[in-house]
Each structure stands twice: as structure tokens, then as C-alpha cells.
Amino acid sequence: MDTSSTMSENTQPNSKARVLIASLVGTTIEFFDFYIYATAAVLVFPHLFFPASSGGAATLQSLAVFAVAFIARPVGAAVFGHLGDRIGRKSTLVAALLLMGISTVCIGLLPTYEQIGIFAPLCLVLCRFGQGLGLGGEWSGAVLLATENAPEGKRAWYGMFPQLGAPIGFVLAAGSFLLLGAVMSNENFLQWGWRIPFIASSLLVFVGLYIRLKLHETPAFKRVLNKQKEANIPFKEVFTKHSVTLLVGTLSAVCTFVLFYMMTVFALNWGTTALGYTRGDFLKMQLFATIFFAAFIPLSALLAEKIGRKTTSAAMCVLTAVFGLAFPYLFVANNPVLITVFLCIGLAIMGCTYGPIGTVLSEIFPTSVRYTGSALAFNLAGILGASFAPLIASDLAKNYGIYAVGYYIIAAATISFIAFLCMRETKNVDVNNQV
């Protein structure tokens, strides 16, 4: 699709419902795909793809492959960001969703180590890299689809809808593994049952593609085309003209990533190993706590709309640091009620940090490089705050105790707090006219 075809596209505005559903369904698929891998990385892949190693080493290797997608995400951000800022949001979102969906389905079809030896983990790495490339362009495109179609004064509210895909995707992913564990034996689950969520994700991809293909280009990007203000090389322009903004945006999202992966991947791994909970029991507690994650995303968006993105986000970093201090007192063995409370509090705070971050990162860059800038900031933050976070936390907990994981969260919250202090407030700025 070239710019001329984009400009000749139907100028009828997108309906609000279609925009919000399209942005939500894409990130739901994104996070469903991501979480089924994260869950399988702890529960399944160490046994099937790294059996030559001891139990602990196999889990670490599986989590290392989990990190591969985060390394790939900035590459995807650069590639899809370039396309999104040059040819438009709509076509780029379709391409990113296709790559992500195909990679996920392929994971579900992979032969195991027992069948093809060392090629099994290598193929897993390749598919994981493909997932990361698609994810690198998906999130920011979905956020821009929402915020660039939003009425003035409602950008934070519209920008919250893609964020709701995270808890919905988590519920679908964890619920899938919980259901499979309930209806089949552990032997059948390890043999073939784990493949079902990966292959079934293709149905969600088809739904997402159908909805997105019905959309028109965003009004903000149409203005860029009409003024012929497209950046020739958006990636280069972000690094040469907006490097400080990129750095601040990246560091601002670190807290969100660290907290989330502490409450999901690390918590699941530590809870089912060191604390001795069964997979099913811990997934049930996480599923219940996800209700709080989902509930606090719109609440934080409303707060960001009322008092500002910067103030809201900085305050949530302080709240995260306080939670880091309480972390070792809540995440303890032999007390499922306290563990559930711990998960509810942590994921509620996660919802508070996550709700405004999409709007924040989309508003600090001009429209002509917004896709690339916001995608790079979010995905570079993923490398710093998420790629090796479960590994780092597991190592800290084993060598220094669970207290060290709390200090890790505090350090991430401090970094993001300082970044938000350096950021301009965009609440009352007409950012969509800044090309």
C-alpha cells in the first residue's frame, strides 16, 4: 500500500466502537500469545525442549528463550514503526498481527527435543524471535489507532482500551492452561495438550484481521500525508532529533515492565517451585487477581485525564516502590489467602501504572515519527525491564532472599519516577496537530 492509495482512502471517519474494538482485540491477541508462551516457558518447555539439562538449568534456559522476544521487539519497532510512519497505521497493524499470529501457531506445531534434538530449541528461538518482531509493531500501532481517533479531551480514555488487552489476554491464556490441566492428565498435557492454546490463537488472529481491514486511516496521519510531512527515515529522525524524548520515554516504562513480570512469570515460577503450590492453584489465584488489574486500568486513565499523565504516572511509581517494601512480607509460603492478597495488590498497582503509559508514550512524539518513537520507547523499556526480569528476580531470590526482589522493584520504580519528572505534561496539548 503506498501513500497515494492511503490518501485516496475513504475519508469517512472510523466509528468509535470499531476503533476501540480493533485496538482492544489486537492487544488481546498480542498478550494472549505472549502469556501462553510465558506460562509454557515455566510449565512445559523445560521438559520438552531442554531435557538434557537439570530441572533448574532447564527452566533458566527456557526463560532465556522467553527473553529473545524482547531483544527482537526493538527491531520490530524500527521496521513496523518505519512502515507505520511512512505508509500508515492500518496496513502496518495488519502486517504486525499476521507475523505475530503465524509465529505463535508455529510454536504449537514444533517437534520436541526428543524428536529432532538440538534443532527443537533452535526452532523455538526462531519462532520466539518472530513473535517479538510482530509484537514490536503491534502495541504502539494499537495505541495510536485509539488515541489518534480520540475526541479532544478523551485521549487517555481511548488510549486505555488497548491496555485492557493485557488482563483479557492473561485471563484467556491462564484460563486455557487451567482448563486443560483440569480435563486431561499431566502426561497428556505435556505430550500434546499444551499445543492447543498456541494453535487456537489462529482463531483470534482471523477475528483481529477482519476488524482491522474494515478500518480507515487515522485522521492525524492523514494530515501528515496531506502536508507531505512524512519522515524519510523515521528511525533516524527519532534518534537524531528526539533522542532525549526517546530516553525519557523508555525509562518511564521500565517500572511497568518489571512490576508486571514479577507478578506473572516470576510469581508463577517461584510459587510453584520454592513455595510448593500446584500449577492449578497458583493460576487460580493469578486469575482472580487479574480482575483487579483490569479494574484499575480505566480508573488510572480517568485520573490521567483529570489531573494529567505526568502527575498520575509519577504517583504510581511511588506506590510501586511502597509495594516493593511490602513484597517480602506478602509473598510467603503456606498462606494462600495472603498470596492472593499479594497478587491482587500487585496487579492493581500494575493496572495503575499501565493504564496511562500508552497515552504518555504516544503524546510525547510528533505525529510524523510517533509510531516509531512510541514503539521504540516501549520495546526498549521491555529489554530493560522485562526481558531478563524473571531470570534476575529468580537469581536474586535464590542467592539473597525474597527481600532482594522487593528492592529490585523499588529500583525500577525510582528510575521511572525520575523519568516522569523530566517529562512534559501533554494533557492540554493538541498533539495530533503536531506533525
C-alpha positions as CSV (number, residue, x, y, z in Angstrom):
1,M,0.0,0.0,0.0
2,D,1.5,3.4,-1.0
3,T,0.8,6.9,0.2
4,S,-1.3,7.7,-2.8
5,S,-3.7,4.9,-2.0
6,T,-3.8,5.9,1.6
7,M,-4.7,9.5,0.6
8,S,-7.4,8.3,-1.7
9,E,-8.9,6.1,1.0
10,N,-12.4,6.7,2.1
11,T,-12.4,9.9,4.2
12,Q,-15.3,8.8,6.3
13,P,-14.2,8.7,10.0
14,N,-13.9,5.4,11.8
15,S,-16.8,4.6,14.1
16,K,-15.8,4.9,17.8
17,A,-16.9,1.3,18.5
18,R,-14.9,-0.1,15.6
19,V,-11.8,1.8,16.7
20,L,-12.0,0.7,20.3
21,I,-12.7,-2.9,19.4
22,A,-9.9,-3.0,16.8
23,S,-7.4,-1.6,19.2
24,L,-8.5,-3.9,22.0
25,V,-8.7,-7.1,20.0
26,G,-5.2,-6.7,18.7
27,T,-3.5,-6.2,22.1
28,T,-5.7,-9.0,23.5
29,I,-4.2,-11.4,20.8
30,E,-0.8,-9.9,21.5
31,F,-0.9,-10.6,25.2
32,F,-2.7,-13.9,24.8
33,D,0.2,-15.1,22.5
34,F,2.8,-13.7,24.9
35,Y,1.3,-15.2,28.0
36,I,0.8,-18.7,26.7
37,Y,4.5,-18.7,25.9
38,A,5.4,-17.3,29.3
39,T,3.2,-19.9,31.1
40,A,4.6,-22.7,28.9
41,A,8.1,-21.4,29.5
42,V,7.7,-22.3,33.2
43,L,5.5,-25.3,33.0
44,V,6.2,-27.2,29.7
45,F,9.3,-26.1,27.7
46,P,11.9,-27.0,30.3
47,H,10.8,-30.7,30.0
48,L,10.2,-30.8,26.2
49,F,12.9,-28.6,24.7
50,F,15.7,-28.6,27.2
51,P,15.6,-32.1,28.8
52,A,19.3,-32.6,28.7
53,S,19.7,-30.1,31.5
54,S,18.8,-30.4,35.2
55,G,15.4,-29.1,36.3
56,G,16.7,-25.7,37.4
57,A,19.0,-25.2,34.5
58,A,16.3,-26.2,32.0
59,T,13.9,-23.6,33.5
60,L,16.6,-20.9,33.2
61,Q,17.3,-21.9,29.6
62,S,13.5,-21.7,28.8
63,L,13.3,-18.3,30.4
64,A,16.3,-17.2,28.4
65,V,14.4,-18.1,25.2
66,F,11.5,-16.1,26.7
67,A,13.8,-13.1,26.7
68,V,14.6,-13.5,23.0
69,A,11.3,-11.8,22.0
70,F,12.2,-8.7,24.0
71,I,15.5,-8.5,22.1
72,A,13.5,-8.8,18.8
73,R,10.9,-6.2,19.8
74,P,13.0,-3.1,19.2
75,V,13.9,-4.5,15.7
76,G,10.2,-4.9,15.1
77,A,9.6,-1.5,16.4
78,A,12.0,0.0,13.9
79,V,10.7,-2.0,11.0
80,F,7.0,-1.6,11.7
81,G,7.5,1.9,13.0
82,H,9.0,2.9,9.7
83,L,6.1,1.4,7.8
84,G,3.6,2.9,10.2
85,D,5.1,6.4,9.8
86,R,5.5,6.1,6.1
87,I,2.5,4.2,4.7
88,G,0.0,4.4,7.6
89,R,-1.2,2.8,10.8
90,K,-3.8,0.5,9.3
91,S,-1.6,-1.6,6.9
92,T,1.2,-1.8,9.4
93,L,-1.1,-3.1,12.1
94,V,-2.4,-5.9,9.8
95,A,1.2,-7.0,8.9
96,A,2.3,-7.0,12.5
97,L,-0.7,-9.1,13.6
98,L,0.0,-11.6,10.8
99,L,3.6,-12.1,11.8
100,M,2.8,-12.4,15.4
101,G,0.0,-14.9,14.8
102,I,1.9,-17.1,12.4
103,S,4.9,-17.3,14.8
104,T,2.6,-18.3,17.7
105,V,0.9,-21.0,15.7
106,C,4.2,-22.4,14.6
107,I,5.3,-22.8,18.2
108,G,2.3,-25.1,18.7
109,L,3.4,-27.2,15.8
110,L,7.1,-27.6,16.7
111,P,8.6,-31.0,17.2
112,T,10.3,-31.6,20.6
113,Y,13.9,-32.2,21.6
114,E,13.2,-36.0,21.7
115,Q,12.1,-35.8,18.0
116,I,14.7,-33.6,16.4
117,G,17.3,-32.9,19.0
118,I,19.1,-29.6,19.2
119,F,17.0,-28.2,16.3
120,A,14.0,-28.1,18.6
121,P,15.2,-25.3,20.9
122,L,16.7,-23.5,17.9
123,C,13.3,-23.6,16.1
124,L,11.7,-22.3,19.4
125,V,14.1,-19.4,19.4
126,L,13.3,-18.6,15.8
127,C,9.6,-18.6,16.4
128,R,10.1,-16.6,19.6
129,F,12.1,-14.0,17.6
130,G,9.2,-13.8,15.1
131,Q,6.8,-13.3,17.9
132,G,8.9,-10.4,19.2
133,L,9.2,-8.8,15.7
134,G,5.4,-8.7,15.4
135,L,4.9,-7.6,19.0
136,G,7.4,-4.7,18.4
137,G,4.9,-3.1,15.9
138,E,1.6,-4.2,17.4
139,W,1.3,-2.4,20.7
140,S,2.2,1.1,19.6
141,G,0.0,0.8,16.5
142,A,-3.0,-0.2,18.5
143,V,-2.4,2.7,20.9
144,L,-2.1,5.2,18.0
145,L,-5.2,3.7,16.4
146,A,-7.1,4.6,19.6
147,T,-5.5,8.0,20.6
148,E,-5.4,9.4,17.0
149,N,-9.1,8.7,16.6
150,A,-10.0,10.0,20.0
151,P,-12.0,13.2,20.6
152,E,-10.1,16.0,22.2
153,G,-10.1,15.6,26.0
154,K,-10.5,11.8,25.8
155,R,-7.1,10.6,24.5
156,A,-6.2,9.0,27.8
157,W,-9.6,7.2,28.0
158,Y,-9.3,6.0,24.4
159,G,-5.6,5.1,24.9
160,M,-6.7,2.9,27.8
161,F,-8.6,0.4,25.7
162,P,-5.6,-1.3,24.1
163,Q,-4.2,-1.7,27.6
164,L,-7.2,-3.7,28.6
165,G,-5.9,-6.4,26.2
166,A,-3.3,-7.3,28.8
167,P,-5.6,-8.6,31.5
168,I,-8.0,-10.1,29.0
169,G,-5.2,-11.9,27.2
170,F,-3.8,-13.1,30.5
171,V,-7.2,-14.5,31.6
172,L,-7.6,-16.3,28.3
173,A,-4.1,-17.7,28.5
174,A,-4.1,-18.7,32.1
175,G,-7.7,-20.0,31.8
176,S,-6.7,-22.1,28.8
177,F,-3.9,-23.9,30.7
178,L,-6.1,-24.2,33.8
179,L,-8.9,-25.8,31.8
180,L,-6.5,-28.1,30.0
181,G,-5.0,-29.2,33.3
182,A,-8.4,-30.0,34.6
183,V,-9.7,-32.1,31.7
184,M,-6.5,-34.1,30.9
185,S,-3.8,-35.9,32.7
186,N,-0.4,-34.3,33.2
187,E,1.1,-36.8,30.8
188,N,-1.3,-35.9,28.0
189,F,-0.9,-32.2,28.8
190,L,2.9,-32.4,28.4
191,Q,2.7,-34.7,25.4
192,W,0.2,-32.7,23.2
193,G,-2.3,-30.7,25.3
194,W,0.0,-27.6,25.7
195,R,-0.1,-27.1,21.9
196,I,-3.9,-26.3,21.9
197,P,-3.7,-22.7,23.0
198,F,-0.9,-21.9,20.5
199,I,-2.8,-23.3,17.6
200,A,-6.2,-22.0,18.7
201,S,-4.8,-18.5,18.7
202,S,-5.2,-18.5,15.0
203,L,-9.0,-18.0,15.5
204,L,-8.3,-14.8,17.4
205,V,-5.9,-13.6,14.6
206,F,-8.6,-14.1,12.0
207,V,-11.1,-12.0,14.1
208,G,-8.5,-9.3,14.5
209,L,-7.6,-9.2,10.8
210,Y,-11.3,-9.0,9.8
211,I,-11.9,-6.0,12.1
212,R,-8.8,-4.1,11.2
213,L,-9.2,-4.5,7.5
214,K,-12.5,-2.6,7.8
215,L,-10.8,0.5,9.3
216,H,-9.8,3.7,7.6
217,E,-6.5,5.5,8.2
218,T,-6.3,7.8,11.4
219,P,-7.1,11.5,10.9
220,A,-3.8,12.5,12.4
221,F,-1.8,10.5,9.9
222,K,-4.0,11.8,7.0
223,R,-2.9,15.3,8.0
224,V,0.7,14.3,7.8
225,L,0.2,12.9,4.3
226,N,-1.8,15.9,3.1
227,K,1.0,18.2,4.3
228,Q,3.7,15.8,2.9
229,K,5.4,15.8,6.2
230,E,6.3,12.1,6.4
231,A,9.8,11.5,7.8
232,N,12.1,9.9,5.2
233,I,13.7,7.6,7.7
234,P,11.6,7.8,10.9
235,F,14.1,5.6,12.9
236,K,17.0,8.0,12.1
237,E,14.9,11.1,12.9
238,V,13.9,9.7,16.3
239,F,17.5,9.1,17.3
240,T,18.8,12.4,15.8
241,K,16.0,14.9,16.7
242,H,14.1,13.2,19.6
243,S,16.8,11.2,21.4
244,V,16.2,12.8,24.8
245,T,12.4,12.1,24.4
246,L,13.2,8.5,23.5
247,L,15.4,8.1,26.5
248,V,12.9,9.6,28.9
249,G,10.0,7.6,27.4
250,T,12.0,4.3,27.6
251,L,12.9,4.8,31.3
252,S,9.4,5.9,32.2
253,A,8.0,2.4,31.1
254,V,10.6,0.3,33.0
255,C,8.6,0.2,36.2
256,T,5.6,-1.1,34.4
257,F,7.5,-4.0,32.8
258,V,9.4,-5.0,35.9
259,L,6.3,-5.0,38.1
260,F,4.2,-6.9,35.6
261,Y,6.7,-9.7,35.1
262,M,7.3,-10.0,38.8
263,M,3.6,-10.6,39.3
264,T,3.2,-13.1,36.5
265,V,6.2,-15.0,35.3
266,F,8.4,-14.8,38.4
267,A,5.5,-15.2,40.8
268,L,4.3,-18.3,38.9
269,N,7.7,-19.9,38.8
270,W,8.6,-19.1,42.5
271,G,5.1,-20.0,43.7
272,T,5.1,-23.4,42.0
273,T,8.7,-24.3,43.0
274,A,10.0,-22.6,46.1
275,L,6.6,-22.2,47.8
276,G,5.3,-25.5,46.7
277,Y,1.9,-24.5,45.2
278,T,0.4,-26.6,42.4
279,R,0.2,-25.1,38.9
280,G,-3.6,-25.1,39.1
281,D,-3.8,-23.5,42.5
282,F,-1.5,-20.7,41.7
283,L,-3.1,-20.0,38.3
284,K,-6.4,-19.7,40.0
285,M,-5.0,-17.1,42.4
286,Q,-3.5,-15.2,39.5
287,L,-6.7,-15.3,37.5
288,F,-8.6,-13.8,40.5
289,A,-6.1,-11.1,40.9
290,T,-6.3,-10.2,37.2
291,I,-9.8,-8.7,38.0
292,F,-8.0,-6.0,39.9
293,F,-5.5,-5.5,37.1
294,A,-8.4,-4.9,34.7
295,A,-10.4,-2.7,37.1
296,F,-7.6,-0.3,37.8
297,I,-6.6,0.4,34.2
298,P,-9.7,2.5,33.4
299,L,-9.5,4.1,36.9
300,S,-5.9,5.3,36.2
301,A,-6.9,6.5,32.8
302,L,-9.6,8.7,34.2
303,L,-7.2,10.0,36.7
304,A,-4.7,10.8,33.9
305,E,-7.5,12.6,32.1
306,K,-8.4,14.7,35.2
307,I,-5.0,15.6,36.8
308,G,-2.5,14.9,34.0
309,R,-0.5,12.0,32.6
310,K,2.8,13.0,34.3
311,T,1.4,13.5,37.8
312,T,-0.6,10.3,37.7
313,S,2.2,8.2,36.4
314,A,4.8,9.6,38.9
315,A,2.4,9.0,41.8
316,M,2.0,5.3,40.7
317,C,5.8,4.9,40.7
318,V,5.8,6.0,44.4
319,L,3.0,3.5,45.1
320,T,5.0,0.7,43.3
321,A,8.1,1.5,45.5
322,V,6.0,1.1,48.6
323,F,4.7,-2.2,47.3
324,G,8.4,-3.2,46.8
325,L,9.0,-2.7,50.5
326,A,6.0,-4.9,51.4
327,F,6.9,-7.6,48.8
328,P,8.7,-10.0,51.1
329,Y,6.0,-9.8,53.8
330,L,3.2,-10.7,51.4
331,F,4.8,-13.3,49.2
332,V,5.2,-16.1,51.7
333,A,4.6,-19.8,51.8
334,N,1.7,-21.7,53.4
335,N,-0.7,-18.9,53.3
336,P,-2.8,-18.9,50.1
337,V,-5.0,-16.1,51.3
338,L,-2.0,-13.8,51.8
339,I,-0.6,-14.8,48.5
340,T,-3.9,-13.9,46.8
341,V,-3.9,-10.6,48.6
342,F,-0.4,-10.0,47.4
343,L,-1.3,-10.8,43.8
344,C,-4.4,-8.6,44.0
345,I,-2.4,-5.6,45.3
346,G,0.5,-6.0,42.9
347,L,-1.7,-6.4,39.8
348,A,-4.0,-3.5,40.9
349,I,-0.9,-1.2,41.1
350,M,0.2,-2.7,37.8
351,G,-3.1,-1.6,36.3
352,C,-2.5,1.9,37.7
353,T,1.0,2.2,36.0
354,Y,-0.2,0.5,32.8
355,G,-3.4,2.4,32.1
356,P,-1.8,5.8,31.1
357,I,1.5,4.6,29.7
358,G,0.2,4.1,26.1
359,T,-1.1,7.7,26.0
360,V,2.0,9.0,27.6
361,L,4.4,7.5,25.0
362,S,2.1,8.3,22.1
363,E,1.8,12.0,23.1
364,I,5.5,12.9,23.6
365,F,6.4,12.3,19.9
366,P,5.2,14.3,16.9
367,T,2.8,12.5,14.5
368,S,5.4,12.1,11.7
369,V,7.5,9.8,13.9
370,R,5.0,8.8,16.6
371,Y,4.7,5.1,15.5
372,T,8.5,4.6,15.5
373,G,9.2,6.7,18.6
374,S,6.5,5.2,20.8
375,A,7.2,1.7,19.6
376,L,11.0,2.0,20.3
377,A,10.4,3.6,23.7
378,F,8.0,0.8,24.8
379,N,10.1,-2.0,23.4
380,L,13.5,-0.7,24.6
381,A,11.8,-0.5,28.1
382,G,10.8,-4.1,27.5
383,I,14.5,-5.1,27.2
384,L,15.5,-3.1,30.3
385,G,12.5,-4.0,32.4
386,A,11.2,-7.4,31.2
387,S,13.5,-9.5,29.0
388,F,15.7,-10.8,31.8
389,A,13.5,-9.7,34.8
390,P,12.3,-13.2,35.7
391,L,15.8,-14.5,35.5
392,I,17.2,-11.7,37.5
393,A,14.5,-12.0,40.1
394,S,14.9,-15.8,40.4
395,D,18.7,-15.3,40.9
396,L,18.2,-12.6,43.5
397,A,15.6,-14.7,45.4
398,K,17.8,-17.8,45.5
399,N,21.0,-16.0,46.4
400,Y,19.9,-13.1,48.6
401,G,16.3,-13.9,49.6
402,I,12.9,-12.6,48.5
403,Y,13.7,-9.2,50.1
404,A,16.1,-8.6,47.2
405,V,13.2,-8.9,44.7
406,G,11.4,-6.1,46.5
407,Y,14.5,-3.9,46.2
408,Y,14.6,-4.7,42.5
409,I,11.0,-3.4,42.2
410,I,12.0,-0.3,44.1
411,A,14.9,0.4,41.9
412,A,12.7,0.2,38.8
413,A,10.1,2.5,40.3
414,T,12.8,5.0,41.1
415,I,14.1,5.1,37.6
416,S,10.7,5.6,36.1
417,F,9.8,8.3,38.7
418,I,12.8,10.3,37.7
419,A,11.9,9.9,34.0
420,F,8.4,11.2,34.6
421,L,9.7,14.2,36.5
422,C,11.8,15.1,33.3
423,M,8.8,14.7,31.0
424,R,6.5,17.5,29.8
425,E,2.8,17.3,30.6
426,T,0.6,16.7,27.5
427,K,-2.9,16.7,29.0
428,N,-3.9,20.0,27.4
429,V,-1.7,19.9,24.3
430,D,-3.3,19.2,20.8
431,V,-0.6,16.6,20.0
432,N,-2.4,15.3,16.9
433,N,-1.8,18.5,15.0
434,Q,1.9,18.4,15.7
435,V,3.2,16.8,12.5
